[in-house]
Amino acid sequence: MTRDEAARRLLAGDVVAIPTETVYGLAADATNAAAVARIYAAKGRPDFNPLISHIAAPTQLAGLTLPDSRADRLAAAFWPGPLTLVLPRAPNCPVVAAVSAGLDSLAVRIPSHPLARELLAMVGRPVAAPSANRSGHVSPTTPQHVLASLGPDMPVLDGGPCQVGLESTVVGLTGPQPLLLRPGGIAVETIEAVLGERLGHPQDAKLQSPGMLLKHYAPALPLRLDATAPLPGLREGLLSFGPVPAGFAAQYSLSASGDAAEAAANLYAGLHALDRTDLQGIAVAPIPEAGLGAAINDRLRRAARGR
């Protein structure tokens, strides 16, 4: 499918899988209630889980969210890129309420993938786009992952493999203290340096943004974290990080050199590759929590809870 056809489909109210630098998104016109409902139906996503609206330029924030000087600083530093800001919705915001799951806030970002930005500029409207997979399962980083999850008839705009490979970091700016709502493709320390203050954490279980479900990103096989050796009698595949221990039935290297950015880019591809019927489980080598490691471990912990 071409970029022009994808734009036509979105303007007509259809859903289309599109590339971003993080993961492939299942896109629909965020101002069209019927189109947004098609996202939830295609993913089997609960309607209390909000969506991210993608825009082409910071000027499109006007009329969508209330002004915020912290958002201006973060947008200048990290947009386009893997950062989502959750801001109070503006009066008469054209994005339908279902995108925000009934909240008075809106999650917004500008992706850096050039094809996605061209498409968003052509559409000229906010585009809601959660990951293009069945809800709760492993996020897609290639067109093949999308088709395997959502079926061969799903229209996909092919932008190649995703370069970041991990969803965006989500920062909440609806109160006096900025909150880390989801770790992701930009390290928390880098965001705090721009803000000049520490990010807080939500004090309740209320879903304030996408990516906050405790069970998420899960393969069909059980996942075992912090594995340093195989379990006796079990055919496990290993997601390795750094040196590879012997004895596993299969292995996928996230990063032979122990580079967290490389590991993040390979995480979902590795989970897809090892989630296969000749194995009984997936083991994951220990990954340090520093920098992007925190986001990788966040996804792995949620995935381990999910099956």
MILOBA-103399 format. One record per atom (N, C-alpha, C): residue in one letter; z, y, x. Coordinates in steps of 0.02 Angstrom, whole numbers, plus 32768, in hexadecimal, padded with zeros to 4 digits. Layout:
BEGIN
AZYX
...
***
This chain:
BEGIN
M80007FC5802A
M800080008000
M8000803E802C
T7FD980708019
T7FD480AE8040
T800B80DF802C
R801481118057
R804581468047
R803281698006
D7FF181787FFC
D7FDB819B7FC0
D7FE881727F82
E7FDC81307F86
E7FEA81067F4C
E803581037F3E
A805E80FF7F72
A80A680FF7F69
A80BD813F7F45
A80A181797F59
A80B281B87F38
A809F81B77EEF
R8063819E7EE0
R804C819A7E9A
R807B816D7E71
R808E81357E8E
R80BA81077E69
R80FE81287E5C
L811A814A7E8D
L815A816A7E83
L815781A17E4E
L812381C97E4F
L811B81FD7E1D
L810E81E17DD7
A80F681A37DD4
A80EA81837D93
A8127815E7D79
G815E815F7DA0
G819C813E7D89
G81A580F77DA0
D817C80E07DD0
D8183809C7DEA
D81B5809B7E24
V81C9805E7E37
V81F180557E74
V81C4803B7EAB
V81D280517EE8
V81AB80407F23
V81DB80377F5D
A81D180037F85
A81F87FFA7FC2
A81D980257FF9
I8203804F8019
I81EA807D804B
I82118075808C
P81F1808580C5
P821580808105
P823F80BE8111
T827880B58131
T829D80EC8150
T82B180D48195
E82D0810081BC
E82E580EB81FF
E832280BD81FB
T834580BB81C2
T8381809181BC
T836E804C81A2
V835F80478161
V834780098143
V8310801C8110
Y82EC7FEA80F6
Y82BD7FF780C1
Y82E380078081
G82CB803B805C
G82EB804F801F
G82C1803F7FE3
L82E280307FAB
L82BF80267F6B
L82BF80697F47
A8286808B7F49
A828280D17F36
A826B80DB7EEF
A828581107ED0
A826F81277E8E
A827F81717E88
D825A81927E5C
D826581D97E4E
D82AC81E37E33
A82D582087E59
A831B82117E47
A8325823E7E0A
T82F0825F7DF4
T82F4828A7DB9
T82DC82667D79
N82CB82267D7F
N82AF81FF7D48
N82DF81C77D37
A830181CB7CFE
A8336819B7CEC
A831A81547CE7
A82DF814C7CC9
A82C281097CC2
A82B180EC7D06
A829881157D34
A828780FD7D77
A82C680E77D9C
V82FB810E7D97
V833A80FC7DB8
V835680BB7D9C
A835080B27D5A
A836780737D3B
A834180377D57
R830280417D6B
R82DB800A7D88
R82F67FF67DCC
I831380257DF1
I833380147E31
I836D7FE47E24
Y839A7FF87DF8
Y83D47FCE7DEA
Y83C07F897DD1
A838D7F867DA6
A83777F467D8C
A83587F1A7DC2
A832D7F377DEC
A830B7F107E20
A833C7EF47E52
K83717F1B7E63
K83A27F057E94
K83D97EDA7E76
G83E27EDD7E34
G841E7EBF7E17
G845C7EE47E2D
R84557F267E35
R848A7F507E50
R84B87F687E18
P84FA7F657E20
P85277F807DED
P851D7FCB7DE5
D851E7FE27DA6
D850E80297D9A
D854780587DAB
F8580803D7DC3
F85B680697DDA
F85AF80787E25
N857C805D7E46
N857280677E8D
N853C809D7E97
P854F80D97EAF
P851E81107EB2
P84E781057EE5
L84B3812E7EE0
L8478812A7F0B
L847281687F36
I844D81627F6D
I843E819C7F97
I83FB81BA7F82
S83FA81FC7F7C
S83BC82207F6E
S839F82387FB0
H835F822A7FBC
H833C823D7FF9
H831082797FEC
I831282AA8019
I82E982E58012
I82C282F08053
A8290831C804F
A826483278089
A827B835F80B6
A82A3838F809C
A82B583CA80C3
A82F883E680AA
P831F840780D6
P8360842380C0
P835984568088
T832184788083
T831984A9804F
T831D848A8009
Q831084488004
Q831384277FC3
Q835A841C7FAB
L838C84287FD6
L83D184227FBF
L83E284567F8A
A83C384907F8E
A83CF84C57F5C
A83C084AA7F17
G83F084B17EEA
G83E884987EA6
G83FF84507E9D
L840A842C7ED5
L842383E87ED0
L846F83E57EDB
T8487840A7F0D
T84CF84097F1E
T84E884507F29
L852A84577F28
L854884987F35
L854684A67F80
P854184E67F94
P853F84F67FDC
P858084E27FFF
D857984D0803F
D85B384BC8067
D85A284C880B0
S85CB84F180D3
S85BB85018118
S85C084C48146
R85EC84958135
R85F08457815D
R85B0842F8157
A8595842D811B
A8555840A8110
A851D842B8138
D851E846D813B
D84EB84918161
D84EE847D81AB
R852A847981C7
R85318467820E
R851A8420821B
L852E83F381EF
L851B83AD81F8
L84D083A281EE
A84B483C481BD
A846C83BE81B2
A844583D881EE
A845B8410820A
A8439842C8245
A843C83FD8280
A847383D88286
A847C83AC82BF
A845A836882B7
F8458834E8279
F844683078271
F840B82FA8241
W83F3832C821E
W83B9832081F2
W837A83388213
P83438313820D
P833F82D281EC
P8361829C8216
G8380826C81F4
G83A282378218
G83D1821081EB
P83F581DF8208
P841E81B181E0
P846381CB81CD
L8464820581AD
L84A282228194
L84998234814B
T84C7821D8120
T84C8822E80D9
T8504825A80CC
L84F9829080A8
L852E82BE8094
L853B82B88049
V857982B18036
V858D82AF7FF0
V85AC82F37FDF
L858B83177FB2
L859D835C7FA1
L85A483637F56
P85C883967F3F
P85CD83A27EF7
P858783B17EDA
R857983937EA0
R853983A17E7F
R853783E97E68
A84FD84087E6D
A84F3844B7E54
A84ED844A7E08
P84FF84817DE6
P84F184857D9E
P84A6847C7D92
N849684567D5F
N845084497D4D
N842A84237D83
C844D83FD7DAB
C842D83D27DDD
C83FB83A57DBA
P83BB83A27DD2
P8389837A7DAF
P838E832F7DBB
V83B6831A7DEC
V83BF82D37DF8
V83E782B47DBF
V83CE827D7DA3
V83ED82617D68
V843382467D78
A845E82457D46
A84A482327D51
A84AC81EB7D6B
A847D81BF7D5A
A848281797D6F
A848081727DBB
V845E81A07DDD
V845B819E7E26
V84A181A87E43
S84C881D27E25
S850D81DF7E3C
S854081B17E1C
A852981817DF4
A855681527DD1
A858D81777DAB
G857A81B17D8D
G85A981D77D64
G85D782057D8B
L85D382067DCE
L85FD82327DF6
L85E182797DF4
D860C82AA7E05
D85F682F07E07
D85DF83037E4D
S85CA82D17E73
S85B282DC7EB7
S856D82BD7EBF
L854C82CD7EF7
L850A82B27F04
L850582A17F4E
A84ED82647F5E
A84E2824E7FA3
A849A825E7FB6
V849082827FED
V844E829B8000
V84428290804B
R84048280805D
R83F2828080A4
R83A7828D80AC
I8395829D80EB
I834E82A580FE
I8340826F8132
P8316823E8122
P8307820A8153
P82DA8224818B
S82DD820481C5
S82B4821A81FD
S827381F38205
H826B81BD81DF
H822D819681E5
H81F381C381D0
P81C081CB81F9
P818A81FA81E9
P816481E981A9
L815A81A9819C
L81368196815F
L816081A58121
A81A0819A8125
A81CC81AA80ED
A81CD81F580E0
R81CF821E8114
R81D08266810B
R818E827F80ED
E815782638104
E8116827680E6
E81158265809C
L812D8229808A
L812F82148044
L815B8242801B
L819782518034
L81C5827C800E
L81A782C18004
A818482DC8036
A8164831D802E
A812E831B7FF9
M810982E47FF5
M80D482DD7FC3
M80F282D97F7C
V812982B47F76
V814882AC7F34
V816882ED7F1E
G818883117F4B
G81A483527F3B
G81E283517F10
R820183177F09
R823E830F7EE1
R826F82E47F07
P82B082E87EF6
P82DF82B97F15
P82CC82727F02
V82D282457F32
V82C181FE7F27
V82FF81D47F35
A831781B17F03
A834F81837F0C
A833581447F2E
A835A812B7F60
A834080F17F85
A837880CA7FA7
P839B809D7F81
P83C8806E7FA2
P83A080397FC7
S83C1800E7FEC
S839E7FDB8012
S83757FAE7FE4
A833A7F9B7FFC
A83097F767FD3
A83157F2B7FD7
N834D7F167FBA
N83607ED07FB8
N838C7EC47F7C
R83987E857F6B
R83C77E767F36
R840C7E8F7F49
S84307EA87F19
S84717EC87F26
S84A17E977F47
G84C27EAF7F7D
G84F37E877FA0
G84D97E5E7FD8
H84977E567FDC
H84797E2B8010
H84687E54804E
V844C7E328080
V843D7E5380BF
V84067E8780B6
S84117EC280D2
S83E17EF980CB
S83A07EE980F1
P83667F0480D9
P83267EF480F7
P83127F28812C
T82FA7F108164
T82E17F3D8198
T82977F3281A7
T82767F068181
T822E7EFB8186
T82127EF28140
P81D17EFC8136
P81B37EEE80F4
P81BD7EA580DF
Q81BC7E77810F
Q81C57E3080FE
Q820A7E2380E0
H823E7E4580FA
H82817E3F80DD
H82827E568094
V825F7E8D8086
V825C7EA78042
V823E7E748013
L82047E598025
L81E17E297FFA
L82087DE97FF0
A822C7DD38024
A82547D96801E
A828D7DA07FED
S82A87DDD7FE9
S82E17DEA7FBD
S82CC7DFD7F76
L829A7E287F6F
L82877E447F2E
L82487E247F10
G82277DF97F36
G81ED7DD57F1B
G81AB7DF17F34
P81777DC87F33
P81377DDA7F50
P81127E117F2B
D81267E217EEE
D81047E547EC7
D81207E9B7ED3
M81557EA07EF9
M81727EE37F05
M81437F0C7F31
P812C7F477F1B
P81027F707F45
P81297F8C7F80
V810D7F857FBD
V812F7F9A7FFA
V81017FC78022
L811C80018036
L80F9802C8065
L810F801680AB
D80E17FFA80D1
D80F27FDC8111
D80F780118147
G8133801C8161
G813E804A8197
G8156802881D6
G814D7FE581DA
G81647FC08214
G81AE7FB38213
P81C97F948247
P82117F86824B
P82397FC7824E
C82737FC8822F
C829F80038230
C82BD800B8276
Q82BE8048828F
Q82D4805482D3
Q8320805782DB
V8344807382AA
V838D807582AE
V83AA80338295
G83918019825D
G83A37FD78246
G83E77FD18225
L840A8008821B
L844C800981FC
L844E804581CE
E846D803D8193
E846D80748163
E848D80B3817F
S848180EA815D
S849A812B8174
S84E6812F8171
T85018158819C
T8547816C8197
T854E819A815A
V858281908132
V858C81B980F6
V85CC81E280FE
V85C5822480F8
V85FD825280FF
V8607827680BC
G8644827480A2
G865482958064
G866C82DC806F
L864D830B804C
L865F83528053
L86708370800F
T8693834A7FE6
T86A583637FA3
T86EB83807FA0
G8710837D7FD8
G875483987FDA
G876083BE801A
P879D83D58025
P87AC83FE8060
P87A583D780A1
Q87B2839680A1
Q87AB836E80DE
Q876C834480DA
P87418345810C
P87078319810C
P871D82D08113
L86FD82A380EE
L8711825D80EE
L86D982308108
L86EC81FD812E
L86BC81C98141
L86BA81968107
L8683819680E2
L867C816880AA
L865A812780BE
R8631812A80F2
R861280ED810D
R85FD80FA8155
P861380D18185
P85F880D781C9
P85AF80C081C9
G858780DB81F7
G854180C981F7
G851E80DD8237
G84E080F38230
G84B380FD8269
G84C381368297
I84F381608286
I850B819582B3
I8556818A82BE
A856A818782FC
A85B08179830D
A85DE81AF82F1
V8618819A82DA
V864981C882BD
V865D81FE82EF
E866681EB832D
E867B821B8360
E864982548368
T860982448361
T85D582778367
T85D882A8832D
I85E5828F82F1
I85EA82BA82B6
I862882E682BB
E865F82CA82D1
E869D82F182D8
E86968329830B
A866F831D833F
A866483518371
A8640838D8354
V861183818326
V85ED83B88306
V861983DC82D4
L864083B682AE
L866C83D5827C
L86A783FA829C
G86BD83E382D5
G86F883FF82F4
G873983E882D4
E873683AF82B0
E877283928292
E876783488287
R879F8324827C
R879B82DD8271
R878782CE822A
L876382978221
L8752828081DE
L878D825981C2
G879C82678183
G87CF823F8161
G87B182018141
H87DB81DD811D
H87C581A080FB
H87DB81A380B2
P87B381868084
P87C68187803E
P880A81678033
Q883181848006
Q8874816C7FF9
Q8879813E7FBD
D884081317F9C
D884181027F64
D880180D87F67
A87FC80A87F39
A87C480797F3A
A878880917F11
K878B80CE7EF8
K875380E87ED0
K871480ED7EF9
L86DC80D67EDD
L869C80DA7EFF
L868481227EFE
Q868381427F38
Q866C81887F3C
Q8625818E7F57
S860A81577F71
S85C781597F8E
S85AC81127F92
P856B810B7FA1
P855080C87FAE
P857280A97FEB
G857180667FED
G858980428027
G85D48039802C
M85F980457FF6
M8642803F7FF9
M865B7FFE7FDA
L862F7FD47FBE
L86467F957FA2
L86627F697FDA
L869A7F467FCC
L86B97F1C7FFF
L868E7EE08011
K86697EC57FE0
K863E7E8C7FEC
K85F67EA57FEB
H85D47E9E8023
H85927EBD8028
H856E7EA28066
Y852C7EAC8069
Y85047E9C80A4
Y85097E5280B8
A85107E248088
A85247DE08098
A84E97DAF8099
P84E57D8480CD
P84B57D4D80CC
P84CF7D15809F
A84A57CE28093
A84BA7CA9806B
A84EC7C7E8090
L84E47C7780D2
L85117C4E80FA
L85537C728106
P85897C4D810F
P85C97C6D8122
P85C47C8D8167
L85EA7CC38170
L85E77CEA81AD
L862B7CE681CF
R862C7CD88210
R866A7CD48237
R86677D09826E
L86987D35826F
L86987D6D829C
L86C07D5E82DC
D86B37D868310
D86D77D838350
D86D67D3C836E
A869C7D1C8369
A86957CD88382
A86867CD883CD
T86AB7CB083F2
T86A07CAA843A
T86897C64844E
A868E7C34841E
A86787BEF842A
A86667BCF83E7
P863B7B9D83E7
P86297B7D83A7
P86637B54838B
L86637B4D8349
L86957B218329
L867D7AD9832E
P86A87AAA8340
P86937A658346
P86787A488305
G86407A25830A
G86247A0382D0
G85FF7A30829F
L85F67A7182AE
L85D57A9F8280
L85967ABC82A2
R855D7AB8827E
R851F7AD48298
R851D7B1F8288
E85317B4682B9
E85327B8E82B0
E84FC7BB082DA
G84DF7BE582BE
G84B67C1282E5
G84E27C4B82FD
L84D27C668338
L84FB7C9B8355
L84D57CDC8358
L84F27D11833E
L84DC7D55834D
L85007D6B838C
S84DC7D6D83C3
S84FD7D7A8403
S84FA7DC48415
F852B7DD8843D
F85307E1D8457
F85467E18849F
G85187E2484CD
G85277E198514
G85197DD18527
P85407DB58556
P85357D70856C
P853A7D3E8532
V85117D098535
V850D7CD884FF
V85357C998511
P856A7C8984EC
P858D7C4A84F9
P85637C0E84E5
A856E7BD58504
A85477B9984F6
A85627B7584B8
G85397B49849D
G854F7B1A846A
G853D7B2A8422
F85217B658416
F850D7B7683D1
F84C97B5683C1
A84BE7B478381
A84807B26836C
A84447B55836E
A844F7B968369
A841A7BC9836C
A843A7C0A8383
Q84117C388399
Q842C7C7783B3
Q83FB7CAF83A8
Y84167CEB8396
Y83EE7D288390
Y84147D5F83B5
S83F47D7D83E6
S84157DB0840E
S84117DF483ED
L844B7E1183DE
L844D7E5683C6
L84407E868400
S845C7E77843A
S84507E9F8476
S84697E7884B2
A843C7E6384DC
A84507E3E8518
A84797E698547
S846C7EAA8547
S848F7ED88574
S84CF7EF48556
G84DE7EE28517
G851A7EFC84F7
G85137F4484E0
D84D67F5984CD
D84C97F9D84B6
D84D27FA1846A
A84FF7FCB8452
A850E7FCD840B
A84D47FE783E1
A84AE801783FA
A8475803183D4
A84407FFB83CC
E84347FD48400
E84047F9C83FB
E841E7F6883CA
A845E7F5A83CC
A847C7F29839F
A84767F3F8357
A84827F7F834A
A847C7F998306
A84347F9082EC
A84047F9F8316
A83BE7F998301
A83AB7F5182F2
N83CD7F218312
N83BB7EDA830A
N83E87EB582D9
L841C7ED682BF
L844F7EB28298
L84327E8E825C
Y84107EB18230
Y83F87E9181F3
Y83C07E608200
A83947E6F8231
A83607E3F8244
A83807DFE825C
G83B77E048282
G83D97DC9829A
G83F97DA08261
L84187DC38232
L84367D9F81F9
L84007D7C81D0
H83C77D9E81C5
H838F7D7D81A2
H83777D4081C9
A83707D46820B
A83547D108233
A83817CD28234
L83C37CDB8232
L83F17CA28236
L84087C8881F2
D83F67CAB81BD
D840A7C958179
D83D87C618161
R83DD7C24817B
R83AA7BF18170
R83CB7BAE815F
T83A37B828141
T83C07B458124
T83D47B108157
D83BB7B138195
D83CF7AE181C6
D84107AF281E9
L842F7B2A81D6
L84707B3E81F3
L84A57B3C81BC
Q84E47B3781D1
Q851C7B3581A2
Q85447B7581A2
G85377BA081D1
G855C7BDF81D5
G85407C0C820B
I85567C4B8209
I85417C7C823C
I85807C95825E
A85827C8F82A0
A85B97CAA82C8
A85A17CEB82E7
V85CF7D1A82F1
V85BF7D5B830F
V85ED7D66834B
A85D07D778383
A85F77D8683BE
A86207DC683B4
P86577DCE83D8
P867E7E0C83D2
P86547E4A83E6
I865C7E7F83BF
I86397EBE83CC
I866D7EF583CF
P86707F1B8405
P86A27F50840B
P869C7F8383D2
E86D47FA083BE
E86D57FCF8385
E86BD80158397
A86B3802483D7
A86A1806883EB
A865C807B83D3
G865380BC83C2
G861180D683B0
G85F280B18376
L85B2809C837D
L859080798348
L85AD8034833B
G85D5801B8369
G85F67FDB835E
G86217FDB831F
A863F8014830F
A8668801882D3
A863E800C8294
A860280288293
A85D6801E8259
A85BD7FD68255
I85AC7FB9828E
I85967F73828F
I85CD7F458275
N860A7F4F828D
N86417F258277
N86537F31822E
D864A7F6D8216
D86547F7B81CE
D86257F4F81A5
R85E57F4C81B7
R85B57F248191
R85C67ED98197
L85D97EC481D2
L85E97E7E81DC
L86277E6881B5
R865A7E9381B2
R86957E81818B
R86857E7C8141
R865C7EAA8129
R86487EA680E2
R861E7E6980D4
A85F17E588103
A85C87E1D80FC
A85F17DDD80FC
A86257DDB8126
A86507DA0812A
A86777D9580E9
R86867DCB80C5
R86A97DC58085
R867B7DAF804D
G86397DB68058
G860B7DB4801F
G85F67D708009
R86027D3B802F
R85EB7CF9801A
R86247CC68022
***
